[in-house]
Amino acid sequence: MLQRVRISEPAKRLAAYPHEFSGGMRQRIMLASVMLLKPKLLVADEPTTALDMLSQRDVMEVMTELARDEGVAVLLITHDLRLVARYTQRMVVVEKGRLVEKGETAQVLRAPSDPYTRKLVDSLPQFQAGRRDRGAARSPLLSVENASLCL
């Protein structure tokens, strides 16, 4: 199972201490230990919190791959709408413990009907043709002219 969650040198890792693992490795090891129990439902509560973007993607890709291969349903609990958009088919929005909206993920994110959901979706950065849709125009951070690449 450690191999399936992409842990390098799994036999060697069995003798290692937790502090010797990165955050992403710890999440994947936890996933391996849970999947050994053959669950029908995996509850993933903020599975990528405190991980960098690459580790987040790795953990989520491994989790979805294993869940698909093993026929396990995943309940993803997160505030990260990027993860919701990429990894879910259906979503539920909860505000202060009260369900405010549910439906197909793409539909809810494209046209939220509840004011709270709209507020969440509107808080996401919107990019179009390299510029933000909302807010004041910003000057470029870097401008390069007459550049060439020398190898």
GIGIMO-V636245 format. One record per helix or strand of 3 or more residues. SS is the DSSP state (helix for helix, strand for strand). FROM is the first residue (numbers start at 0). TO is the last residue. Records with the same first field share a line. If there is no record, write none. Layout:
# GIGIMO-V636245
SS->FROM-TO  FROM-TO
This chain:
# GIGIMO-V636245
helix->9-12  17-19  22-34  52-69  80-86  104-109  114-121
strand->40-44  72-76  89-94  97-103
